[in-house]
Amino acid sequence: MIKLQKNLLKWYQTHGRHDLPWRNTDNIYHIYLSEIMLQQTQVGRVRDEYYPQFLEQFPTLEALCNAPLDNVLAAWSGLGYYSRARNLHKSAQIVQNNLPKTEEELLKLPGIGQYTASAICCFGHHQNIPVVDTNIARVIKRFFALDNPSTLGMWKVAAEFVNAKEPRSHNLAMMDLGSMICLPKNPKCEECPLRKECQGILEPQLYTQTKKKEYESLDLFYGILIQNNQIALTPACGNMYKNMLELPEVEPIEKDFIARYKHSYTKYRLNVNLYTIEETSSEIVWVDLSRLELAPISSLVKKAKKFINETLIQFADYKVGDIFVE
Ligand code: SF4
């Protein structure tokens, strides 16, 4: 076991992703933020765009706690899964300036599950505990040839494998091994530092279950109403984009159709249809077109911006039904 742990760390020193900013800090808030952002967003987008921008705007937990929710949602705009931003803000208000140091206490905060609590404790406080995300789970299942292990069983095995002297590097190494070498399809076993002892090396696919996601298709109909360089938005109702602004809904009409595009949101596949309208009965918030970026709008509305611009330019001789986007 000790030899394996050493091989893993050696591999990590050479091949690990040491450039990720949240791996080069002990600032608990920064680590917490990165873990929340990374929950449903690719590493590159978090590292290059959202993480630095968000920290520039809210450099401390205190700054986040004191910020209006609208500003937090606007900074989150484009990242999707807005409940993450709402929970982050709510947690900041609960803990004020100090995030708890134990998994038990962290688990009481909104939006923090077992993985995130362990990641904060291990990566931030160097605690000797396992961290199991989907990448690590795949390595563990294959390496120990675990057939359909329970979540608890998997965490138990991971706990026995953690390098007690360097738990942070060990868990980060496992994470990188899963995302770079022990890939869901075609794992690169010949490059793996664990290959000599891997019990699943002959048939790694046997231990990787890929559950097919089920999606629900929804048709949405929105109106674009522009007056004096301002666009009419309306507070979103329902849980989908709670606390955000969206375009006013309209009846599916044939007249003044502009465009149709697809958008994904959690389990939904949305077919968004846009129309120009001259009035609406919805509650209206007028937003300056030049300040649209700063408003708390969802990525669904962001995607509509292309058509909003085209509507502005071409409204006079716009040809109905011109644009279809996949
Ligand atoms: S040897 Fe192959 S299957 Fe086993 S842990 Fe390494 S990459 Fe995964």
py3Dmol code that shows the C-alpha trace and the ligand (Angstrom):
import py3Dmol

protein = """\
ATOM      1  CA  MET A   1       0.000   0.000   0.000  1.00  0.00           C
ATOM      2  CA  ILE A   2       2.754   2.444   0.967  1.00  0.00           C
ATOM      3  CA  LYS A   3       4.582   1.761  -2.288  1.00  0.00           C
ATOM      4  CA  LEU A   4       1.423   2.381  -4.280  1.00  0.00           C
ATOM      5  CA  GLN A   5       0.767   5.651  -2.481  1.00  0.00           C
ATOM      6  CA  LYS A   6       4.333   6.718  -3.206  1.00  0.00           C
ATOM      7  CA  ASN A   7       4.005   5.835  -6.900  1.00  0.00           C
ATOM      8  CA  LEU A   8       0.810   7.830  -7.052  1.00  0.00           C
ATOM      9  CA  LEU A   9       2.402  10.916  -5.472  1.00  0.00           C
ATOM     10  CA  LYS A  10       5.424  10.649  -7.747  1.00  0.00           C
ATOM     11  CA  TRP A  11       3.149  10.570 -10.767  1.00  0.00           C
ATOM     12  CA  TYR A  12       1.211  13.543  -9.387  1.00  0.00           C
ATOM     13  CA  GLN A  13       4.355  15.608  -8.874  1.00  0.00           C
ATOM     14  CA  THR A  14       5.219  15.226 -12.557  1.00  0.00           C
ATOM     15  CA  HIS A  15       1.822  15.147 -14.232  1.00  0.00           C
ATOM     16  CA  GLY A  16      -0.659  16.742 -11.814  1.00  0.00           C
ATOM     17  CA  ARG A  17      -2.546  19.979 -12.550  1.00  0.00           C
ATOM     18  CA  HIS A  18      -0.519  22.205 -10.239  1.00  0.00           C
ATOM     19  CA  ASP A  19      -1.459  25.364 -12.102  1.00  0.00           C
ATOM     20  CA  LEU A  20      -5.013  25.486 -10.775  1.00  0.00           C
ATOM     21  CA  PRO A  21      -5.196  28.562  -8.535  1.00  0.00           C
ATOM     22  CA  TRP A  22      -7.348  26.913  -5.857  1.00  0.00           C
ATOM     23  CA  ARG A  23      -4.659  24.263  -5.436  1.00  0.00           C
ATOM     24  CA  ASN A  24      -2.083  26.895  -4.583  1.00  0.00           C
ATOM     25  CA  THR A  25      -3.881  28.449  -1.665  1.00  0.00           C
ATOM     26  CA  ASP A  26      -4.986  27.592   1.859  1.00  0.00           C
ATOM     27  CA  ASN A  27      -7.694  30.255   1.738  1.00  0.00           C
ATOM     28  CA  ILE A  28     -10.773  28.289   2.737  1.00  0.00           C
ATOM     29  CA  TYR A  29     -13.199  30.662   1.034  1.00  0.00           C
ATOM     30  CA  HIS A  30     -11.321  30.380  -2.272  1.00  0.00           C
ATOM     31  CA  ILE A  31     -11.280  26.586  -2.014  1.00  0.00           C
ATOM     32  CA  TYR A  32     -14.965  26.516  -1.098  1.00  0.00           C
ATOM     33  CA  LEU A  33     -15.853  28.780  -4.034  1.00  0.00           C
ATOM     34  CA  SER A  34     -13.854  26.665  -6.487  1.00  0.00           C
ATOM     35  CA  GLU A  35     -15.541  23.476  -5.309  1.00  0.00           C
ATOM     36  CA  ILE A  36     -18.998  24.977  -5.745  1.00  0.00           C
ATOM     37  CA  MET A  37     -18.149  26.323  -9.212  1.00  0.00           C
ATOM     38  CA  LEU A  38     -16.592  23.029 -10.276  1.00  0.00           C
ATOM     39  CA  GLN A  39     -19.679  21.058  -9.309  1.00  0.00           C
ATOM     40  CA  GLN A  40     -21.246  21.477 -12.749  1.00  0.00           C
ATOM     41  CA  THR A  41     -18.751  23.491 -14.769  1.00  0.00           C
ATOM     42  CA  GLN A  42     -15.601  22.490 -16.624  1.00  0.00           C
ATOM     43  CA  VAL A  43     -12.262  23.233 -14.988  1.00  0.00           C
ATOM     44  CA  GLY A  44     -11.014  25.474 -17.812  1.00  0.00           C
ATOM     45  CA  ARG A  45     -14.046  27.778 -17.741  1.00  0.00           C
ATOM     46  CA  VAL A  46     -13.874  28.095 -13.956  1.00  0.00           C
ATOM     47  CA  ARG A  47     -10.104  28.743 -13.938  1.00  0.00           C
ATOM     48  CA  ASP A  48     -10.009  31.214 -16.829  1.00  0.00           C
ATOM     49  CA  GLU A  49     -13.276  33.092 -16.495  1.00  0.00           C
ATOM     50  CA  TYR A  50     -15.559  32.736 -13.535  1.00  0.00           C
ATOM     51  CA  TYR A  51     -13.283  32.044 -10.562  1.00  0.00           C
ATOM     52  CA  PRO A  52     -10.965  35.079 -11.035  1.00  0.00           C
ATOM     53  CA  GLN A  53     -13.851  37.399 -11.965  1.00  0.00           C
ATOM     54  CA  PHE A  54     -15.959  36.337  -9.006  1.00  0.00           C
ATOM     55  CA  LEU A  55     -13.069  36.758  -6.579  1.00  0.00           C
ATOM     56  CA  GLU A  56     -12.309  40.174  -7.973  1.00  0.00           C
ATOM     57  CA  GLN A  57     -15.864  41.217  -7.214  1.00  0.00           C
ATOM     58  CA  PHE A  58     -16.205  39.314  -3.906  1.00  0.00           C
ATOM     59  CA  PRO A  59     -12.644  38.818  -2.600  1.00  0.00           C
ATOM     60  CA  THR A  60     -13.692  37.634   0.864  1.00  0.00           C
ATOM     61  CA  LEU A  61     -16.512  35.729   2.458  1.00  0.00           C
ATOM     62  CA  GLU A  62     -17.439  38.965   4.202  1.00  0.00           C
ATOM     63  CA  ALA A  63     -17.714  40.809   0.877  1.00  0.00           C
ATOM     64  CA  LEU A  64     -19.932  38.026  -0.438  1.00  0.00           C
ATOM     65  CA  CYS A  65     -22.054  38.097   2.702  1.00  0.00           C
ATOM     66  CA  ASN A  66     -22.607  41.866   2.413  1.00  0.00           C
ATOM     67  CA  ALA A  67     -23.373  41.863  -1.334  1.00  0.00           C
ATOM     68  CA  PRO A  68     -26.968  41.962  -2.603  1.00  0.00           C
ATOM     69  CA  LEU A  69     -28.095  38.633  -4.021  1.00  0.00           C
ATOM     70  CA  ASP A  70     -28.771  40.274  -7.404  1.00  0.00           C
ATOM     71  CA  ASN A  71     -25.086  41.183  -7.743  1.00  0.00           C
ATOM     72  CA  VAL A  72     -24.023  37.649  -6.851  1.00  0.00           C
ATOM     73  CA  LEU A  73     -26.412  36.182  -9.406  1.00  0.00           C
ATOM     74  CA  ALA A  74     -25.185  38.648 -12.036  1.00  0.00           C
ATOM     75  CA  ALA A  75     -21.574  37.570 -11.386  1.00  0.00           C
ATOM     76  CA  TRP A  76     -22.719  33.966 -11.703  1.00  0.00           C
ATOM     77  CA  SER A  77     -24.510  34.706 -14.952  1.00  0.00           C
ATOM     78  CA  GLY A  78     -23.550  32.194 -17.639  1.00  0.00           C
ATOM     79  CA  LEU A  79     -22.388  29.507 -15.201  1.00  0.00           C
ATOM     80  CA  GLY A  80     -25.874  27.994 -14.890  1.00  0.00           C
ATOM     81  CA  TYR A  81     -27.290  26.051 -11.949  1.00  0.00           C
ATOM     82  CA  TYR A  82     -28.020  29.286 -10.107  1.00  0.00           C
ATOM     83  CA  SER A  83     -29.036  27.531  -6.909  1.00  0.00           C
ATOM     84  CA  ARG A  84     -25.267  27.206  -6.358  1.00  0.00           C
ATOM     85  CA  ALA A  85     -24.911  30.996  -6.213  1.00  0.00           C
ATOM     86  CA  ARG A  86     -27.965  31.402  -4.005  1.00  0.00           C
ATOM     87  CA  ASN A  87     -26.664  28.761  -1.579  1.00  0.00           C
ATOM     88  CA  LEU A  88     -23.184  30.273  -1.585  1.00  0.00           C
ATOM     89  CA  HIS A  89     -24.663  33.641  -0.661  1.00  0.00           C
ATOM     90  CA  LYS A  90     -26.949  32.110   1.986  1.00  0.00           C
ATOM     91  CA  SER A  91     -24.034  30.173   3.523  1.00  0.00           C
ATOM     92  CA  ALA A  92     -21.903  33.321   3.638  1.00  0.00           C
ATOM     93  CA  GLN A  93     -24.684  35.030   5.561  1.00  0.00           C
ATOM     94  CA  ILE A  94     -24.988  32.122   7.982  1.00  0.00           C
ATOM     95  CA  VAL A  95     -21.276  31.782   8.793  1.00  0.00           C
ATOM     96  CA  GLN A  96     -20.442  35.497   8.390  1.00  0.00           C
ATOM     97  CA  ASN A  97     -16.669  35.356   8.271  1.00  0.00           C
ATOM     98  CA  ASN A  98     -15.674  31.854   9.330  1.00  0.00           C
ATOM     99  CA  LEU A  99     -16.419  28.648   7.518  1.00  0.00           C
ATOM    100  CA  PRO A 100     -16.649  25.656   9.875  1.00  0.00           C
ATOM    101  CA  LYS A 101     -13.657  23.330  10.063  1.00  0.00           C
ATOM    102  CA  THR A 102     -15.477  20.018  10.371  1.00  0.00           C
ATOM    103  CA  GLU A 103     -17.404  17.992   7.818  1.00  0.00           C
ATOM    104  CA  GLU A 104     -20.286  17.694  10.255  1.00  0.00           C
ATOM    105  CA  GLU A 105     -20.708  21.460  10.575  1.00  0.00           C
ATOM    106  CA  LEU A 106     -20.118  22.144   6.880  1.00  0.00           C
ATOM    107  CA  LEU A 107     -22.840  19.654   5.963  1.00  0.00           C
ATOM    108  CA  LYS A 108     -25.371  21.840   7.762  1.00  0.00           C
ATOM    109  CA  LEU A 109     -24.833  24.663   5.242  1.00  0.00           C
ATOM    110  CA  PRO A 110     -27.025  24.926   2.131  1.00  0.00           C
ATOM    111  CA  GLY A 111     -25.494  23.498  -1.023  1.00  0.00           C
ATOM    112  CA  ILE A 112     -22.750  21.554   0.765  1.00  0.00           C
ATOM    113  CA  GLY A 113     -22.925  17.786   0.379  1.00  0.00           C
ATOM    114  CA  GLN A 114     -20.543  15.060   1.496  1.00  0.00           C
ATOM    115  CA  TYR A 115     -18.075  15.571  -1.348  1.00  0.00           C
ATOM    116  CA  THR A 116     -17.814  19.351  -0.917  1.00  0.00           C
ATOM    117  CA  ALA A 117     -17.510  19.099   2.885  1.00  0.00           C
ATOM    118  CA  SER A 118     -14.676  16.568   2.557  1.00  0.00           C
ATOM    119  CA  ALA A 119     -12.958  18.566  -0.163  1.00  0.00           C
ATOM    120  CA  ILE A 120     -12.975  21.746   1.970  1.00  0.00           C
ATOM    121  CA  CYS A 121     -11.655  19.867   5.020  1.00  0.00           C
ATOM    122  CA  CYS A 122      -8.982  17.979   3.090  1.00  0.00           C
ATOM    123  CA  PHE A 123      -7.828  20.625   0.582  1.00  0.00           C
ATOM    124  CA  GLY A 124      -8.254  23.559   2.947  1.00  0.00           C
ATOM    125  CA  HIS A 125      -7.376  22.084   6.338  1.00  0.00           C
ATOM    126  CA  HIS A 126      -5.203  19.134   5.217  1.00  0.00           C
ATOM    127  CA  GLN A 127      -7.370  16.707   7.148  1.00  0.00           C
ATOM    128  CA  ASN A 128      -6.696  13.007   6.738  1.00  0.00           C
ATOM    129  CA  ILE A 129     -10.002  12.072   5.132  1.00  0.00           C
ATOM    130  CA  PRO A 130     -11.098  10.601   1.799  1.00  0.00           C
ATOM    131  CA  VAL A 131     -12.562  12.739  -0.978  1.00  0.00           C
ATOM    132  CA  VAL A 132     -14.633  10.892  -3.547  1.00  0.00           C
ATOM    133  CA  ASP A 133     -15.829  12.620  -6.706  1.00  0.00           C
ATOM    134  CA  THR A 134     -16.845  10.818  -9.917  1.00  0.00           C
ATOM    135  CA  ASN A 135     -13.230  10.614 -11.127  1.00  0.00           C
ATOM    136  CA  ILE A 136     -11.917   9.165  -7.884  1.00  0.00           C
ATOM    137  CA  ALA A 137     -14.874   6.799  -7.650  1.00  0.00           C
ATOM    138  CA  ARG A 138     -14.005   5.392 -11.080  1.00  0.00           C
ATOM    139  CA  VAL A 139     -10.357   4.779 -10.094  1.00  0.00           C
ATOM    140  CA  ILE A 140     -11.372   3.147  -6.804  1.00  0.00           C
ATOM    141  CA  LYS A 141     -13.971   0.912  -8.457  1.00  0.00           C
ATOM    142  CA  ARG A 142     -11.542  -0.285 -11.078  1.00  0.00           C
ATOM    143  CA  PHE A 143      -8.452  -0.542  -8.918  1.00  0.00           C
ATOM    144  CA  PHE A 144     -10.200  -2.608  -6.239  1.00  0.00           C
ATOM    145  CA  ALA A 145     -12.497  -4.315  -8.799  1.00  0.00           C
ATOM    146  CA  LEU A 146     -15.599  -3.243  -6.910  1.00  0.00           C
ATOM    147  CA  ASP A 147     -18.780  -4.359  -8.549  1.00  0.00           C
ATOM    148  CA  ASN A 148     -21.635  -1.962  -7.764  1.00  0.00           C
ATOM    149  CA  PRO A 149     -20.340  -0.783  -4.377  1.00  0.00           C
ATOM    150  CA  SER A 150     -22.640   1.226  -2.105  1.00  0.00           C
ATOM    151  CA  THR A 151     -21.683   4.877  -1.630  1.00  0.00           C
ATOM    152  CA  LEU A 152     -20.741   4.141   1.954  1.00  0.00           C
ATOM    153  CA  GLY A 153     -18.665   1.141   0.892  1.00  0.00           C
ATOM    154  CA  MET A 154     -16.805   3.211  -1.655  1.00  0.00           C
ATOM    155  CA  TRP A 155     -15.980   5.948   0.864  1.00  0.00           C
ATOM    156  CA  LYS A 156     -14.747   3.270   3.280  1.00  0.00           C
ATOM    157  CA  VAL A 157     -12.370   1.815   0.714  1.00  0.00           C
ATOM    158  CA  ALA A 158     -11.205   5.325  -0.249  1.00  0.00           C
ATOM    159  CA  ALA A 159     -10.544   6.073   3.441  1.00  0.00           C
ATOM    160  CA  GLU A 160      -8.328   3.002   3.758  1.00  0.00           C
ATOM    161  CA  PHE A 161      -6.334   4.073   0.716  1.00  0.00           C
ATOM    162  CA  VAL A 162      -5.681   7.705   1.763  1.00  0.00           C
ATOM    163  CA  ASN A 163      -2.057   8.541   2.418  1.00  0.00           C
ATOM    164  CA  ALA A 164      -2.211   9.717   6.034  1.00  0.00           C
ATOM    165  CA  LYS A 165       0.969  11.779   5.687  1.00  0.00           C
ATOM    166  CA  GLU A 166      -0.129  13.668   2.595  1.00  0.00           C
ATOM    167  CA  PRO A 167      -3.912  13.403   2.340  1.00  0.00           C
ATOM    168  CA  ARG A 168      -4.331  16.559   0.243  1.00  0.00           C
ATOM    169  CA  SER A 169      -1.822  15.547  -2.431  1.00  0.00           C
ATOM    170  CA  HIS A 170      -3.119  11.984  -2.368  1.00  0.00           C
ATOM    171  CA  ASN A 171      -6.733  12.995  -3.056  1.00  0.00           C
ATOM    172  CA  LEU A 172      -5.724  15.535  -5.704  1.00  0.00           C
ATOM    173  CA  ALA A 173      -3.566  12.881  -7.357  1.00  0.00           C
ATOM    174  CA  MET A 174      -6.474  10.438  -7.425  1.00  0.00           C
ATOM    175  CA  MET A 175      -8.674  13.140  -8.913  1.00  0.00           C
ATOM    176  CA  ASP A 176      -6.159  13.873 -11.673  1.00  0.00           C
ATOM    177  CA  LEU A 177      -5.563  10.194 -12.304  1.00  0.00           C
ATOM    178  CA  GLY A 178      -9.289   9.749 -12.893  1.00  0.00           C
ATOM    179  CA  SER A 179      -9.613  12.740 -15.184  1.00  0.00           C
ATOM    180  CA  MET A 180      -6.375  12.209 -17.155  1.00  0.00           C
ATOM    181  CA  ILE A 181      -5.555   8.486 -17.138  1.00  0.00           C
ATOM    182  CA  CYS A 182      -8.337   6.303 -15.788  1.00  0.00           C
ATOM    183  CA  LEU A 183     -10.774   7.750 -18.314  1.00  0.00           C
ATOM    184  CA  PRO A 184     -14.394   6.595 -18.537  1.00  0.00           C
ATOM    185  CA  LYS A 185     -13.754   5.226 -22.043  1.00  0.00           C
ATOM    186  CA  ASN A 186     -10.373   3.876 -23.107  1.00  0.00           C
ATOM    187  CA  PRO A 187      -8.360   4.303 -19.880  1.00  0.00           C
ATOM    188  CA  LYS A 188      -4.633   4.738 -20.495  1.00  0.00           C
ATOM    189  CA  CYS A 189      -3.576   1.852 -18.269  1.00  0.00           C
ATOM    190  CA  GLU A 190      -0.067   1.722 -19.732  1.00  0.00           C
ATOM    191  CA  GLU A 191       0.598   5.192 -18.241  1.00  0.00           C
ATOM    192  CA  CYS A 192      -1.035   4.519 -14.876  1.00  0.00           C
ATOM    193  CA  PRO A 193       1.133   4.507 -11.730  1.00  0.00           C
ATOM    194  CA  LEU A 194      -1.255   1.966 -10.147  1.00  0.00           C
ATOM    195  CA  ARG A 195      -1.274  -0.513 -13.030  1.00  0.00           C
ATOM    196  CA  LYS A 196       0.866  -3.235 -11.407  1.00  0.00           C
ATOM    197  CA  GLU A 197      -1.615  -3.752  -8.609  1.00  0.00           C
ATOM    198  CA  CYS A 198      -4.816  -2.806 -10.408  1.00  0.00           C
ATOM    199  CA  GLN A 199      -7.387  -5.577 -10.027  1.00  0.00           C
ATOM    200  CA  GLY A 200      -9.621  -4.236 -12.773  1.00  0.00           C
ATOM    201  CA  ILE A 201      -6.980  -3.650 -15.426  1.00  0.00           C
ATOM    202  CA  LEU A 202      -8.119  -6.504 -17.670  1.00  0.00           C
ATOM    203  CA  GLU A 203     -11.676  -5.253 -18.007  1.00  0.00           C
ATOM    204  CA  PRO A 204     -11.876  -1.711 -16.667  1.00  0.00           C
ATOM    205  CA  GLN A 205     -15.228  -1.108 -18.396  1.00  0.00           C
ATOM    206  CA  LEU A 206     -16.825  -3.749 -16.200  1.00  0.00           C
ATOM    207  CA  TYR A 207     -16.533  -1.421 -13.235  1.00  0.00           C
ATOM    208  CA  THR A 208     -17.777   1.723 -14.907  1.00  0.00           C
ATOM    209  CA  GLN A 209     -21.471   2.138 -14.929  1.00  0.00           C
ATOM    210  CA  THR A 210     -22.819   4.781 -17.186  1.00  0.00           C
ATOM    211  CA  LYS A 211     -26.427   5.491 -16.439  1.00  0.00           C
ATOM    212  CA  LYS A 212     -28.222   7.042 -19.370  1.00  0.00           C
ATOM    213  CA  LYS A 213     -29.656  10.409 -18.468  1.00  0.00           C
ATOM    214  CA  GLU A 214     -33.311  10.991 -19.079  1.00  0.00           C
ATOM    215  CA  TYR A 215     -34.263  14.382 -20.424  1.00  0.00           C
ATOM    216  CA  GLU A 216     -37.535  16.197 -20.572  1.00  0.00           C
ATOM    217  CA  SER A 217     -38.312  18.335 -23.595  1.00  0.00           C
ATOM    218  CA  LEU A 218     -40.047  21.686 -23.085  1.00  0.00           C
ATOM    219  CA  ASP A 219     -41.189  24.389 -25.526  1.00  0.00           C
ATOM    220  CA  LEU A 220     -40.840  27.960 -24.260  1.00  0.00           C
ATOM    221  CA  PHE A 221     -42.182  31.126 -25.903  1.00  0.00           C
ATOM    222  CA  TYR A 222     -40.686  34.509 -25.092  1.00  0.00           C
ATOM    223  CA  GLY A 223     -41.259  38.041 -26.311  1.00  0.00           C
ATOM    224  CA  ILE A 224     -38.671  40.713 -27.038  1.00  0.00           C
ATOM    225  CA  LEU A 225     -39.975  44.159 -26.203  1.00  0.00           C
ATOM    226  CA  ILE A 226     -37.555  47.056 -26.699  1.00  0.00           C
ATOM    227  CA  GLN A 227     -38.269  50.729 -26.061  1.00  0.00           C
ATOM    228  CA  ASN A 228     -35.813  53.627 -25.833  1.00  0.00           C
ATOM    229  CA  ASN A 229     -32.796  51.309 -25.801  1.00  0.00           C
ATOM    230  CA  GLN A 230     -34.236  49.362 -22.900  1.00  0.00           C
ATOM    231  CA  ILE A 231     -35.452  45.805 -22.884  1.00  0.00           C
ATOM    232  CA  ALA A 232     -38.394  44.513 -20.898  1.00  0.00           C
ATOM    233  CA  LEU A 233     -37.446  41.696 -18.537  1.00  0.00           C
ATOM    234  CA  THR A 234     -39.553  40.091 -15.887  1.00  0.00           C
ATOM    235  CA  PRO A 235     -38.742  38.409 -12.538  1.00  0.00           C
ATOM    236  CA  ALA A 236     -38.612  34.667 -13.111  1.00  0.00           C
ATOM    237  CA  CYS A 237     -41.246  32.658 -11.323  1.00  0.00           C
ATOM    238  CA  GLY A 238     -40.933  29.010 -10.339  1.00  0.00           C
ATOM    239  CA  ASN A 239     -37.707  27.323  -9.328  1.00  0.00           C
ATOM    240  CA  MET A 240     -35.961  27.200 -12.675  1.00  0.00           C
ATOM    241  CA  TYR A 241     -34.402  30.674 -12.620  1.00  0.00           C
ATOM    242  CA  LYS A 242     -35.512  31.917  -9.199  1.00  0.00           C
ATOM    243  CA  ASN A 243     -34.352  35.493  -8.349  1.00  0.00           C
ATOM    244  CA  MET A 244     -33.295  36.099 -11.940  1.00  0.00           C
ATOM    245  CA  LEU A 245     -34.716  38.151 -14.770  1.00  0.00           C
ATOM    246  CA  GLU A 246     -36.066  36.523 -17.873  1.00  0.00           C
ATOM    247  CA  LEU A 247     -37.868  37.541 -21.036  1.00  0.00           C
ATOM    248  CA  PRO A 248     -41.651  37.933 -20.749  1.00  0.00           C
ATOM    249  CA  GLU A 249     -43.552  34.818 -21.759  1.00  0.00           C
ATOM    250  CA  VAL A 250     -45.957  34.992 -24.692  1.00  0.00           C
ATOM    251  CA  GLU A 251     -48.517  32.733 -26.262  1.00  0.00           C
ATOM    252  CA  PRO A 252     -47.151  30.609 -29.114  1.00  0.00           C
ATOM    253  CA  ILE A 253     -48.202  32.830 -31.986  1.00  0.00           C
ATOM    254  CA  GLU A 254     -47.280  32.689 -35.629  1.00  0.00           C
ATOM    255  CA  LYS A 255     -46.908  36.440 -36.053  1.00  0.00           C
ATOM    256  CA  ASP A 256     -43.608  38.293 -35.509  1.00  0.00           C
ATOM    257  CA  PHE A 257     -41.582  35.160 -34.964  1.00  0.00           C
ATOM    258  CA  ILE A 258     -37.848  35.872 -34.804  1.00  0.00           C
ATOM    259  CA  ALA A 259     -35.912  32.754 -33.971  1.00  0.00           C
ATOM    260  CA  ARG A 260     -35.806  29.375 -32.336  1.00  0.00           C
ATOM    261  CA  TYR A 261     -32.884  27.951 -30.411  1.00  0.00           C
ATOM    262  CA  LYS A 262     -32.117  25.059 -28.114  1.00  0.00           C
ATOM    263  CA  HIS A 263     -30.962  25.346 -24.539  1.00  0.00           C
ATOM    264  CA  SER A 264     -30.232  22.757 -21.838  1.00  0.00           C
ATOM    265  CA  TYR A 265     -31.035  23.232 -18.193  1.00  0.00           C
ATOM    266  CA  THR A 266     -30.537  20.394 -15.684  1.00  0.00           C
ATOM    267  CA  LYS A 267     -32.812  17.589 -16.951  1.00  0.00           C
ATOM    268  CA  TYR A 268     -34.611  19.823 -19.448  1.00  0.00           C
ATOM    269  CA  ARG A 269     -34.022  20.215 -23.159  1.00  0.00           C
ATOM    270  CA  LEU A 270     -35.624  23.534 -23.957  1.00  0.00           C
ATOM    271  CA  ASN A 271     -36.835  24.695 -27.366  1.00  0.00           C
ATOM    272  CA  VAL A 272     -36.877  28.462 -27.027  1.00  0.00           C
ATOM    273  CA  ASN A 273     -39.034  30.470 -29.442  1.00  0.00           C
ATOM    274  CA  LEU A 274     -38.609  34.232 -29.667  1.00  0.00           C
ATOM    275  CA  TYR A 275     -41.107  36.794 -30.930  1.00  0.00           C
ATOM    276  CA  THR A 276     -41.126  40.549 -31.081  1.00  0.00           C
ATOM    277  CA  ILE A 277     -43.958  42.041 -29.023  1.00  0.00           C
ATOM    278  CA  GLU A 278     -45.295  45.546 -28.472  1.00  0.00           C
ATOM    279  CA  GLU A 279     -46.756  45.077 -25.004  1.00  0.00           C
ATOM    280  CA  THR A 280     -46.965  42.535 -22.216  1.00  0.00           C
ATOM    281  CA  SER A 281     -49.143  41.927 -19.196  1.00  0.00           C
ATOM    282  CA  SER A 282     -46.150  40.555 -17.222  1.00  0.00           C
ATOM    283  CA  GLU A 283     -44.524  42.545 -14.417  1.00  0.00           C
ATOM    284  CA  ILE A 284     -41.777  44.536 -16.141  1.00  0.00           C
ATOM    285  CA  VAL A 285     -38.263  45.545 -15.151  1.00  0.00           C
ATOM    286  CA  TRP A 286     -36.725  47.807 -17.803  1.00  0.00           C
ATOM    287  CA  VAL A 287     -33.028  47.133 -18.299  1.00  0.00           C
ATOM    288  CA  ASP A 288     -30.724  49.316 -20.341  1.00  0.00           C
ATOM    289  CA  LEU A 289     -29.459  47.266 -23.293  1.00  0.00           C
ATOM    290  CA  SER A 290     -25.931  48.506 -22.622  1.00  0.00           C
ATOM    291  CA  ARG A 291     -26.182  47.154 -19.060  1.00  0.00           C
ATOM    292  CA  LEU A 292     -27.769  43.824 -19.907  1.00  0.00           C
ATOM    293  CA  GLU A 293     -24.505  41.990 -19.098  1.00  0.00           C
ATOM    294  CA  LEU A 294     -24.657  43.276 -15.522  1.00  0.00           C
ATOM    295  CA  ALA A 295     -28.225  42.179 -14.870  1.00  0.00           C
ATOM    296  CA  PRO A 296     -28.941  38.806 -13.248  1.00  0.00           C
ATOM    297  CA  ILE A 297     -29.951  37.053 -16.446  1.00  0.00           C
ATOM    298  CA  SER A 298     -29.695  33.355 -17.143  1.00  0.00           C
ATOM    299  CA  SER A 299     -27.635  31.822 -19.946  1.00  0.00           C
ATOM    300  CA  LEU A 300     -30.961  31.215 -21.703  1.00  0.00           C
ATOM    301  CA  VAL A 301     -31.480  34.987 -21.971  1.00  0.00           C
ATOM    302  CA  LYS A 302     -27.792  35.493 -22.790  1.00  0.00           C
ATOM    303  CA  LYS A 303     -28.235  33.237 -25.806  1.00  0.00           C
ATOM    304  CA  ALA A 304     -31.158  35.390 -26.936  1.00  0.00           C
ATOM    305  CA  LYS A 305     -28.868  38.451 -27.050  1.00  0.00           C
ATOM    306  CA  LYS A 306     -27.747  37.631 -30.571  1.00  0.00           C
ATOM    307  CA  PHE A 307     -31.344  37.870 -31.721  1.00  0.00           C
ATOM    308  CA  ILE A 308     -32.026  40.927 -29.602  1.00  0.00           C
ATOM    309  CA  ASN A 309     -29.182  42.689 -31.422  1.00  0.00           C
ATOM    310  CA  GLU A 310     -30.405  41.498 -34.782  1.00  0.00           C
ATOM    311  CA  THR A 311     -33.910  42.605 -33.957  1.00  0.00           C
ATOM    312  CA  LEU A 312     -32.614  46.072 -33.169  1.00  0.00           C
ATOM    313  CA  ILE A 313     -30.723  46.296 -36.427  1.00  0.00           C
ATOM    314  CA  GLN A 314     -33.134  44.632 -38.770  1.00  0.00           C
ATOM    315  CA  PHE A 315     -36.514  45.201 -37.213  1.00  0.00           C
ATOM    316  CA  ALA A 316     -37.771  47.364 -40.055  1.00  0.00           C
ATOM    317  CA  ASP A 317     -37.437  44.766 -42.776  1.00  0.00           C
ATOM    318  CA  TYR A 318     -37.063  41.614 -40.739  1.00  0.00           C
ATOM    319  CA  LYS A 319     -38.177  38.466 -42.507  1.00  0.00           C
ATOM    320  CA  VAL A 320     -40.288  36.328 -40.204  1.00  0.00           C
ATOM    321  CA  GLY A 321     -38.886  32.881 -39.496  1.00  0.00           C
ATOM    322  CA  ASP A 322     -35.416  33.628 -40.879  1.00  0.00           C
ATOM    323  CA  ILE A 323     -33.272  32.210 -38.128  1.00  0.00           C
ATOM    324  CA  PHE A 324     -33.070  28.695 -36.748  1.00  0.00           C
ATOM    325  CA  VAL A 325     -30.227  27.802 -34.452  1.00  0.00           C
ATOM    326  CA  GLU A 326     -29.340  24.411 -32.984  1.00  0.00           C
TER     327      GLU A 326
END
"""
ligand_1 = """\
8
SF4
S -4.569 0.494 -14.388
Fe -6.119 1.237 -15.778
S -8.065 0.653 -14.875
Fe -6.491 0.410 -13.300
S -6.587 2.347 -12.176
Fe -5.012 2.555 -13.732
S -6.027 3.450 -15.530
Fe -7.609 2.693 -14.129
"""
view = py3Dmol.view(width=600, height=400)
view.addModel(protein, "pdb")
view.setStyle({"model": 0}, {"cartoon": {"style": "trace"}})
view.addModel(ligand_1, "xyz")
view.setStyle({"model": 1}, {"stick": {}})
view.zoomTo()
view.show()
